[in-house]
Amino acid sequence: NDPKNDPDHIVSTFGPLWLIAPRFFYHEFFFFQRRLWRHNELLEWGIARGIFASIVIAAVKFGFLDFIFNCWFAPALLVGVTLGLFFDYLPHRPFQSRNRWHNARVYPSRALNWLIMGQNYHLIHHLWPSIPWFEYRPAYHATQHILDAKGSPQRLGLFETRSDGFNFLYDIFLGVRSHRKRRSKLRPIAALMPTRHARRRVLEVLHRTAISPVR
């Protein structure tokens, strides 16, 4: 939940949910910005992107671009939305805490455990990364008493309060969040409003949707 060091945080909070898939390209920027390659990883990146570009160029030249869109790009978009929603957005809401016991959540469900491969137990992944996804649920039940004692979030929390519901709907349609309530970089947007009332309402929305880090 650190915007400077967690690229998944940017994916979740820098735009509406319906555009979450394209924001995965931020990982590419982050990879080069932090020079994260080791050994042959930069070479692997170049080879993979070269193959991708070659396939697209060949599709344009030989007339099978429709096939590429329908059988590659469209499924990739669906996967991107699914991953963004279930792996990035839902487990990390409300994106505030950086405490290891509170920086993700659990929303227990046997059915969801199989449908989304254990990502409803995402906090277990944060706490013990070596545990494979199919062991998340048993690990959760074995450690639930610890999570209870630590006050770890163990609910989906989308519509439990009016604030939860407002923030979820905001994320669906807009989703751009400031990391400062009083000195938001988004405040100039309010200055563009034609009336004082409209400016006040924009500032209220910025205040309600701001993410204040909690350690």
Backbone as JSON, one array per atom type, in Angstrom:
{
  "sequence": "NDPKNDPDHIVSTFGPLWLIAPRFFYHEFFFFQRRLWRHNELLEWGIARGIFASIVIAAVKFGFLDFIFNCWFAPALLVGVTLGLFFDYLPHRPFQSRNRWHNARVYPSRALNWLIMGQNYHLIHHLWPSIPWFEYRPAYHATQHILDAKGSPQRLGLFETRSDGFNFLYDIFLGVRSHRKRRSKLRPIAALMPTRHARRRVLEVLHRTAISPVR",
  "N": [[0.8, -1.21, 0.0], [2.06, 1.16, -0.47], [2.53, 3.91, -2.39], [4.94, 4.61, -3.61], [6.55, 2.38, -3.64], [5.12, 0.13, -4.28], [3.91, -1.29, -6.99], [1.45, -2.53, -7.52], [-0.29, -1.1, -5.96], [-0.59, 1.28, -7.37], [-1.87, 0.3, -9.63], [-4.35, -0.33, -8.51], [-5.4, 2.09, -7.51], [-5.22, 4.32, -9.18], [-7.17, 5.08, -11.04], [-10.34, 4.25, -12.69], [-12.13, 1.17, -11.98], [-12.98, -0.14, -14.28], [-10.99, 0.35, -16.04], [-8.81, -1.01, -15.15], [-7.22, -3.05, -16.18], [-5.46, -2.02, -18.33], [-3.74, -0.57, -16.7], [-1.94, -2.31, -15.69], [0.31, -2.14, -17.22], [1.89, -0.38, -15.92], [3.64, -1.79, -14.38], [5.69, -2.39, -16.13], [6.91, 0.11, -16.48], [7.71, 0.54, -13.82], [9.54, -1.52, -13.5], [11.72, -0.71, -15.08], [12.21, 1.81, -14.01], [13.11, 1.26, -11.4], [15.21, -0.38, -11.96], [15.11, -3.27, -11.85], [16.01, -5.65, -12.86], [17.8, -8.74, -12.81], [20.57, -10.89, -13.36], [19.69, -12.57, -16.22], [17.3, -11.29, -16.74], [16.61, -8.86, -17.99], [17.29, -9.41, -20.61], [15.49, -11.5, -21.09], [13.11, -10.06, -20.91], [13.38, -8.38, -23.16], [13.43, -10.29, -25.27], [10.88, -11.46, -25.01], [9.18, -9.24, -25.49], [10.01, -8.63, -28.03], [9.18, -10.9, -29.49], [6.43, -10.59, -29.16], [5.98, -8.13, -30.55], [6.77, -8.94, -33.11], [4.84, -10.85, -33.77], [2.51, -9.27, -33.86], [3.18, -7.48, -35.95], [3.44, -9.32, -38.04], [0.8, -10.2, -38.11], [-0.54, -7.92, -39.03], [0.62, -7.64, -41.56], [0.03, -10.07, -42.89], [-2.67, -10.37, -42.63], [-4.12, -11.47, -40.42], [-4.96, -10.11, -38.19], [-7.43, -9.75, -36.96], [-7.87, -12.25, -35.83], [-5.86, -12.25, -33.89], [-6.76, -10.17, -32.22], [-9.24, -11.24, -31.34], [-8.64, -13.76, -30.23], [-6.46, -13.44, -28.62], [-5.86, -10.74, -27.6], [-8.41, -9.97, -26.56], [-9.05, -12.11, -24.67], [-6.82, -11.64, -23.02], [-7.43, -9.11, -22.03], [-9.71, -9.71, -20.51], [-8.58, -11.43, -18.6], [-6.84, -9.58, -17.43], [-8.62, -7.74, -16.21], [-9.87, -9.47, -14.4], [-7.69, -10.35, -12.79], [-6.87, -7.85, -11.83], [-9.1, -7.06, -10.31], [-9.54, -9.17, -8.41], [-7.02, -9.86, -7.42], [-5.57, -7.54, -6.96], [-7.28, -5.25, -6.3], [-9.67, -5.91, -4.55], [-8.48, -7.47, -2.37], [-6.81, -5.61, -1.1], [-8.15, -3.36, -0.3], [-8.88, -0.96, 2.3], [-6.6, 0.22, 1.16], [-4.81, 1.51, 2.89], [-3.34, 0.71, 5.26], [-0.03, -0.18, 6.22], [0.88, -1.99, 7.88], [1.83, -5.3, 8.56], [-0.14, -7.08, 9.37], [-2.47, -5.94, 8.63], [-2.44, -5.01, 6.03], [-3.69, -6.28, 3.96], [-6.6, -8.3, 3.22], [-8.9, -10.89, 4.35], [-11.57, -12.73, 3.03], [-13.48, -15.11, 3.87], [-14.43, -18.05, 2.09], [-15.48, -21.08, 0.8], [-16.24, -21.64, -1.84], [-15.31, -19.37, -3.31], [-12.64, -19.75, -2.85], [-11.86, -21.72, -4.65], [-12.78, -20.67, -7.08], [-11.36, -18.25, -7.47], [-8.84, -19.01, -6.94], [-7.86, -18.92, -4.26], [-7.4, -16.22, -3.69], [-9.09, -14.82, -2.09], [-8.09, -15.22, 0.35], [-5.95, -13.52, 0.67], [-4.37, -12.14, 2.5], [-3.01, -14.13, 3.86], [-1.11, -14.84, 1.98], [0.44, -12.5, 2.03], [1.46, -12.6, 4.64], [2.76, -15.08, 4.86], [4.54, -15.81, 2.41], [5.55, -18.12, 1.18], [3.68, -20.11, 1.22], [1.66, -22.14, -0.83], [-1.11, -21.35, -3.09], [-3.25, -23.19, -2.87], [-3.12, -23.99, -0.29], [-3.87, -21.87, 1.22], [-6.42, -21.61, 2.44], [-6.56, -23.75, 4.47], [-4.35, -22.82, 5.95], [-5.29, -20.37, 6.79], [-7.42, -21.11, 8.55], [-5.94, -22.43, 10.45], [-4.52, -20.4, 11.59], [-6.32, -18.51, 12.36], [-7.0, -17.65, 14.93], [-4.81, -16.12, 15.62], [-4.97, -14.05, 13.75], [-7.39, -12.95, 14.54], [-6.65, -11.95, 17.05], [-4.84, -10.02, 16.27], [-6.43, -8.26, 14.98], [-6.91, -8.41, 12.25], [-8.3, -7.69, 9.0], [-11.2, -9.44, 8.08], [-13.33, -9.63, 6.35], [-15.27, -8.94, 3.39], [-16.23, -6.32, 3.02], [-17.46, -4.39, 1.29], [-20.0, -3.13, 1.25], [-20.62, -2.66, 3.89], [-20.74, -0.35, 5.39], [-21.99, 3.0, 4.84], [-19.93, 4.57, 3.89], [-18.17, 2.62, 2.87], [-19.68, 1.65, 0.68], [-19.95, 4.01, -0.85], [-17.25, 4.52, -1.52], [-16.61, 2.24, -3.02], [-18.33, 2.46, -5.25], [-17.36, 4.87, -6.22], [-14.81, 4.04, -6.99], [-15.41, 2.32, -9.09], [-16.27, 4.03, -11.16], [-14.6, 6.34, -11.22], [-12.2, 6.42, -9.42], [-9.67, 7.63, -9.0], [-7.35, 8.45, -6.62], [-6.25, 10.54, -3.97], [-3.29, 10.91, -1.95], [-3.06, 12.55, 0.13], [-5.01, 14.3, 2.37], [-5.36, 17.05, 2.92], [-3.5, 18.43, 1.38], [-3.76, 17.73, -1.3], [-2.7, 16.72, -4.54], [-4.62, 16.78, -6.39], [-6.26, 18.88, -5.92], [-6.26, 21.23, -7.62], [-8.17, 20.57, -9.52], [-10.61, 21.24, -8.4], [-10.53, 24.0, -8.58], [-11.22, 24.46, -11.17], [-13.91, 24.32, -11.33], [-17.08, 25.9, -11.93], [-18.62, 27.23, -9.96], [-18.76, 28.24, -6.48], [-20.05, 26.41, -4.86], [-19.84, 24.04, -6.37], [-17.08, 23.74, -6.37], [-16.66, 23.27, -3.65], [-17.98, 20.83, -3.35], [-16.4, 19.13, -4.93], [-14.01, 19.21, -3.49], [-14.9, 17.98, -1.16], [-15.38, 15.38, -2.08], [-12.76, 14.65, -2.8], [-11.63, 14.68, -0.28], [-13.07, 12.65, 1.03], [-12.33, 10.42, -0.39], [-9.63, 10.23, -0.17], [-6.5, 8.62, 0.54], [-5.14, 7.92, 3.48], [-2.15, 7.02, 4.82], [-1.8, 4.32, 7.1], [0.08, 3.02, 9.63]],
  "CA": [[0.0, 0.0, 0.0], [2.96, 2.31, -0.56], [2.52, 4.3, -3.81], [6.29, 4.75, -4.15], [7.26, 1.11, -3.67], [4.2, -0.98, -4.56], [3.24, -1.02, -8.26], [0.06, -2.98, -7.46], [-1.08, -0.01, -5.37], [-0.91, 2.19, -8.46], [-2.86, -0.39, -10.45], [-5.64, -0.33, -7.83], [-5.91, 3.38, -7.03], [-4.96, 5.43, -10.1], [-8.15, 5.13, -12.11], [-11.55, 3.45, -12.45], [-11.98, -0.28, -12.06], [-13.2, -0.64, -15.63], [-9.74, 0.53, -16.78], [-7.72, -1.54, -14.32], [-6.33, -3.92, -16.96], [-4.34, -1.29, -18.95], [-2.8, -0.03, -15.71], [-0.89, -3.3, -15.42], [1.53, -1.74, -17.92], [2.73, 0.38, -14.99], [4.7, -2.69, -13.92], [6.81, -2.23, -17.07], [7.58, 1.36, -16.1], [8.33, 0.33, -12.51], [10.67, -2.43, -13.72], [12.86, 0.06, -15.57], [12.48, 2.91, -13.08], [13.87, 0.74, -10.26], [16.28, -1.26, -12.45], [14.86, -4.48, -11.06], [16.48, -6.87, -13.5], [18.97, -9.46, -12.3], [21.02, -11.98, -14.24], [19.27, -12.45, -17.62], [15.9, -10.87, -16.78], [16.43, -7.82, -19.0], [17.32, -10.11, -21.9], [14.22, -12.2, -21.21], [12.1, -9.05, -21.2], [13.54, -7.96, -24.55], [13.03, -11.38, -26.16], [9.42, -11.6, -24.94], [8.54, -8.11, -26.17], [10.33, -8.76, -29.45], [8.27, -11.9, -30.04], [5.1, -9.96, -29.2], [5.95, -7.17, -31.65], [6.88, -9.68, -34.37], [3.54, -11.47, -34.05], [1.58, -8.21, -34.25], [3.58, -7.01, -37.28], [3.06, -10.38, -38.99], [-0.66, -10.21, -38.21], [-0.91, -6.8, -39.9], [1.12, -7.89, -42.92], [-0.57, -11.24, -43.53], [-4.12, -10.3, -42.55], [-4.83, -12.23, -39.37], [-5.04, -9.26, -37.0], [-8.71, -10.03, -36.29], [-7.66, -13.44, -35.01], [-5.05, -11.83, -32.74], [-7.63, -9.42, -31.31], [-10.3, -12.07, -30.77], [-8.16, -14.94, -29.51], [-5.32, -13.11, -27.74], [-6.03, -9.49, -26.86], [-9.67, -9.99, -25.79], [-8.85, -12.92, -23.45], [-5.85, -10.98, -22.13], [-8.16, -8.04, -21.35], [-10.56, -10.35, -19.5], [-7.69, -11.88, -17.53], [-6.34, -8.39, -16.74], [-9.68, -7.23, -15.33], [-10.06, -10.45, -13.32], [-6.55, -10.25, -11.88], [-6.89, -6.55, -11.18], [-10.17, -7.0, -9.32], [-9.45, -10.17, -7.34], [-5.67, -9.99, -6.89], [-5.08, -6.23, -6.53], [-8.23, -4.3, -5.71], [-10.46, -6.38, -3.41], [-7.73, -7.89, -1.18], [-6.03, -4.55, -0.46], [-8.98, -2.26, 0.19], [-8.98, 0.37, 1.68], [-5.3, 0.69, 0.65], [-4.24, 2.46, 3.84], [-2.4, 0.19, 6.25], [1.22, -0.83, 5.81], [1.15, -2.99, 8.9], [1.77, -6.61, 7.91], [-1.35, -7.78, 9.76], [-3.65, -5.2, 8.17], [-2.27, -4.44, 4.69], [-4.55, -7.02, 3.04], [-7.74, -8.84, 3.96], [-9.43, -12.22, 4.09], [-13.03, -12.87, 3.06], [-13.55, -16.58, 3.77], [-15.46, -18.71, 1.29], [-14.98, -22.3, 0.17], [-16.45, -21.53, -3.28], [-14.36, -18.4, -3.86], [-11.29, -20.3, -2.75], [-11.57, -22.43, -5.9], [-13.06, -19.83, -8.24], [-10.31, -17.24, -7.68], [-7.57, -19.63, -6.53], [-7.4, -18.55, -2.93], [-7.08, -14.81, -3.49], [-9.9, -14.29, -1.0], [-7.25, -15.35, 1.56], [-4.73, -12.86, 0.21], [-3.54, -11.76, 3.65], [-2.13, -15.27, 4.14], [0.01, -14.68, 1.03], [1.31, -11.43, 2.53], [2.12, -12.98, 5.88], [3.62, -16.25, 4.65], [4.56, -15.9, 0.94], [5.96, -19.43, 0.67], [2.54, -21.03, 1.21], [0.99, -22.16, -2.13], [-2.48, -20.86, -3.01], [-4.2, -24.22, -2.46], [-3.01, -24.17, 1.15], [-4.26, -20.64, 1.91], [-7.59, -21.81, 3.31], [-6.15, -24.45, 5.7], [-3.46, -21.96, 6.73], [-6.14, -19.36, 7.44], [-8.13, -21.69, 9.69], [-4.95, -22.78, 11.47], [-3.98, -19.17, 12.21], [-7.39, -17.53, 12.54], [-6.96, -17.08, 16.28], [-3.78, -15.08, 15.61], [-5.52, -12.93, 12.99], [-8.39, -12.32, 15.41], [-5.94, -11.19, 18.09], [-4.17, -8.88, 15.64], [-7.44, -7.39, 14.38], [-6.77, -8.44, 10.79], [-9.59, -7.63, 8.3], [-11.65, -10.77, 7.66], [-14.61, -9.47, 5.66], [-15.12, -8.29, 2.09], [-16.32, -4.91, 3.38], [-17.83, -3.48, 0.2], [-21.2, -2.36, 1.54], [-20.93, -2.76, 5.31], [-21.09, 1.0, 5.83], [-22.26, 3.92, 3.73], [-18.64, 4.98, 3.35], [-17.69, 1.52, 2.03], [-20.43, 1.64, -0.57], [-19.58, 5.19, -1.62], [-15.9, 4.37, -2.06], [-16.62, 1.21, -4.05], [-18.95, 3.04, -6.45], [-16.4, 5.85, -6.73], [-13.72, 3.32, -7.66], [-15.9, 1.75, -10.35], [-16.43, 5.02, -12.21], [-13.51, 7.31, -11.27], [-11.11, 5.66, -8.84], [-8.41, 8.35, -8.8], [-7.3, 8.78, -5.2], [-5.13, 11.32, -3.46], [-2.64, 10.34, -0.77], [-3.06, 13.59, 1.15], [-6.34, 14.88, 2.47], [-5.35, 18.51, 2.95], [-2.61, 18.99, 0.35], [-3.88, 16.83, -2.43], [-2.3, 17.21, -5.85], [-5.83, 16.86, -7.21], [-7.04, 20.07, -5.56], [-6.48, 22.15, -8.74], [-9.4, 20.22, -10.25], [-11.7, 22.01, -7.81], [-10.44, 25.38, -9.06], [-11.8, 24.53, -12.52], [-15.37, 24.31, -11.22], [-17.6, 27.25, -12.2], [-19.25, 27.87, -8.8], [-18.18, 27.91, -5.18], [-20.69, 25.18, -4.39], [-19.24, 22.92, -7.1], [-15.71, 23.57, -5.87], [-16.75, 22.66, -2.33], [-18.35, 19.43, -3.5], [-15.23, 18.41, -5.43], [-13.09, 19.07, -2.36], [-15.48, 16.97, -0.26], [-15.12, 14.06, -2.67], [-11.32, 14.39, -2.66], [-11.37, 14.4, 1.12], [-13.67, 11.37, 1.4], [-11.69, 9.31, -1.1], [-8.18, 10.26, 0.03], [-5.9, 7.49, 1.24], [-4.19, 8.35, 4.5], [-1.43, 5.82, 5.26], [-1.87, 3.89, 8.5], [1.16, 2.05, 9.84]],
  "C": [[0.85, 1.27, 0.0], [3.05, 2.73, -2.03], [3.91, 4.42, -4.43], [6.97, 3.4, -4.36], [6.4, -0.09, -4.03], [3.47, -0.71, -5.87], [1.79, -1.48, -8.28], [-0.84, -1.91, -6.85], [-1.49, 0.99, -6.45], [-1.99, 1.58, -9.35], [-4.25, -0.25, -9.83], [-6.24, 1.05, -7.65], [-5.72, 4.54, -7.99], [-5.92, 5.44, -11.28], [-9.33, 4.22, -11.82], [-11.3, 1.97, -12.63], [-12.14, -0.8, -13.49], [-11.98, -0.41, -16.52], [-8.55, -0.07, -16.03], [-6.74, -2.38, -15.14], [-5.2, -3.14, -17.63], [-3.32, -0.77, -17.94], [-1.74, -1.06, -15.31], [0.4, -2.96, -16.16], [2.43, -0.88, -17.03], [3.86, -0.5, -14.46], [5.92, -2.62, -14.84], [7.62, -0.99, -16.71], [8.35, 1.18, -14.79], [9.58, -0.54, -12.64], [11.91, -1.67, -14.16], [13.22, 1.2, -14.62], [13.36, 2.45, -11.93], [15.03, -0.18, -10.67], [16.25, -2.61, -11.73], [15.41, -5.75, -11.69], [17.73, -7.42, -12.82], [19.3, -10.57, -13.28], [20.55, -11.7, -15.68], [17.85, -11.91, -17.78], [15.66, -9.78, -17.82], [16.43, -8.43, -20.4], [16.01, -10.85, -22.13], [13.1, -11.23, -21.55], [12.18, -8.64, -22.67], [13.1, -9.03, -25.54], [11.51, -11.51, -26.2], [8.72, -10.48, -25.68], [8.83, -8.14, -27.66], [9.43, -9.77, -30.15], [6.87, -11.32, -30.19], [4.99, -9.02, -30.39], [5.99, -7.88, -33.0], [5.54, -10.31, -34.76], [2.54, -10.43, -34.52], [1.9, -7.7, -35.65], [3.2, -8.04, -38.34], [1.55, -10.43, -39.19], [-1.16, -9.1, -39.12], [-0.55, -7.11, -41.35], [0.37, -9.01, -43.63], [-2.07, -11.38, -43.26], [-4.8, -11.18, -41.53], [-4.89, -11.44, -38.06], [-6.34, -9.48, -36.23], [-8.58, -11.24, -35.36], [-6.88, -13.09, -33.74], [-5.91, -11.08, -31.73], [-8.61, -10.34, -30.59], [-9.78, -13.18, -29.87], [-6.97, -14.67, -28.6], [-5.62, -11.87, -26.92], [-7.3, -9.48, -26.02], [-9.56, -10.88, -24.55], [-7.87, -12.28, -22.48], [-6.51, -9.84, -21.37], [-9.03, -8.61, -20.24], [-9.73, -10.82, -18.31], [-7.17, -10.68, -16.73], [-7.36, -7.82, -15.78], [-9.87, -8.16, -14.14], [-8.93, -10.38, -12.3], [-6.57, -8.94, -11.12], [-7.91, -6.48, -10.07], [-9.89, -7.91, -8.13], [-8.06, -10.29, -6.71], [-5.15, -8.66, -6.34], [-6.1, -5.45, -5.72], [-8.9, -4.83, -4.44], [-9.61, -6.77, -2.2], [-7.07, -6.74, -0.42], [-6.86, -3.36, 0.0], [-8.88, -2.17, 1.71], [-7.63, 1.01, 1.35], [-4.57, 1.63, 1.61], [-3.13, 1.89, 4.7], [-1.17, -0.42, 5.59], [1.7, -1.81, 6.87], [0.93, -4.38, 8.31], [0.5, -7.39, 8.25], [-2.61, -7.13, 9.2], [-3.55, -4.72, 6.72], [-2.98, -5.23, 3.59], [-5.66, -7.64, 3.88], [-8.03, -10.28, 3.56], [-10.94, -12.1, 4.03], [-13.35, -14.33, 2.77], [-14.72, -17.07, 2.92], [-14.85, -19.93, 0.62], [-15.1, -22.19, -1.36], [-15.45, -20.56, -3.92], [-12.93, -18.92, -3.83], [-10.9, -21.03, -4.04], [-11.77, -21.53, -7.11], [-11.94, -18.83, -8.52], [-8.98, -17.7, -7.09], [-6.99, -19.02, -5.25], [-7.12, -17.09, -2.7], [-8.0, -14.14, -2.47], [-9.21, -14.5, 0.35], [-5.9, -14.65, 1.33], [-3.81, -12.45, 1.36], [-2.58, -12.89, 4.02], [-0.9, -15.21, 3.23], [0.97, -13.6, 1.5], [2.12, -11.89, 3.74], [3.12, -14.11, 5.68], [3.7, -16.55, 3.15], [4.91, -17.28, 0.39], [4.82, -20.44, 0.61], [1.87, -21.0, -0.16], [-0.49, -21.84, -1.99], [-3.45, -21.92, -2.5], [-4.1, -24.57, -0.98], [-3.44, -22.93, 1.93], [-5.4, -20.89, 2.9], [-7.24, -22.61, 4.56], [-5.24, -23.59, 6.58], [-4.26, -20.88, 7.46], [-6.82, -19.94, 8.67], [-7.16, -22.08, 10.81], [-4.44, -21.56, 12.22], [-5.05, -18.13, 12.5], [-7.35, -16.88, 13.92], [-5.89, -15.98, 16.38], [-4.31, -13.84, 14.89], [-6.58, -12.2, 13.8], [-7.71, -11.44, 16.45], [-5.28, -9.95, 17.52], [-5.16, -7.89, 15.01], [-7.36, -7.33, 12.87], [-8.15, -8.42, 10.12], [-9.98, -9.0, 7.76], [-13.05, -10.72, 7.07], [-14.34, -8.79, 4.32], [-15.25, -6.78, 2.23], [-16.66, -3.96, 2.25], [-19.0, -2.59, 0.55], [-21.58, -2.44, 3.01], [-21.32, -1.41, 5.9], [-21.39, 1.85, 4.61], [-20.97, 4.37, 3.07], [-18.04, 3.9, 2.45], [-18.37, 1.53, 0.67], [-20.08, 2.81, -1.46], [-18.23, 5.02, -2.28], [-15.84, 3.31, -3.16], [-17.22, 1.75, -5.35], [-18.03, 4.09, -7.07], [-15.29, 5.16, -7.51], [-14.16, 2.72, -8.99], [-15.84, 2.79, -11.46], [-15.26, 6.0, -12.34], [-12.22, 6.71, -10.72], [-9.79, 6.36, -8.64], [-8.38, 8.85, -7.36], [-6.05, 9.57, -4.86], [-4.54, 10.62, -2.24], [-2.45, 11.38, 0.32], [-4.44, 14.23, 1.19], [-6.33, 16.39, 2.31], [-4.52, 19.14, 1.84], [-2.59, 18.09, -0.88], [-3.4, 17.49, -3.72], [-3.48, 17.32, -6.8], [-6.66, 18.1, -6.91], [-7.22, 21.06, -6.7], [-7.72, 21.83, -9.57], [-10.57, 21.03, -9.73], [-11.71, 23.44, -8.33], [-11.06, 25.54, -10.44], [-13.32, 24.59, -12.48], [-15.92, 25.73, -11.31], [-18.19, 27.97, -10.99], [-18.56, 27.43, -7.52], [-18.76, 26.61, -4.65], [-20.07, 23.96, -5.07], [-17.82, 22.67, -6.63], [-15.71, 22.88, -4.52], [-17.09, 21.17, -2.44], [-17.17, 18.59, -4.01], [-14.23, 18.18, -4.31], [-13.59, 18.04, -1.36], [-15.21, 15.56, -0.78], [-13.65, 13.69, -2.54], [-10.98, 14.01, -1.22], [-11.88, 13.0, 1.5], [-12.94, 10.19, 0.76], [-10.18, 9.29, -0.92], [-7.72, 9.04, 0.82], [-4.86, 8.01, 2.19], [-3.47, 7.12, 5.03], [-1.56, 5.57, 6.75], [-0.82, 2.82, 8.69], [0.78, 1.06, 10.94]]
}
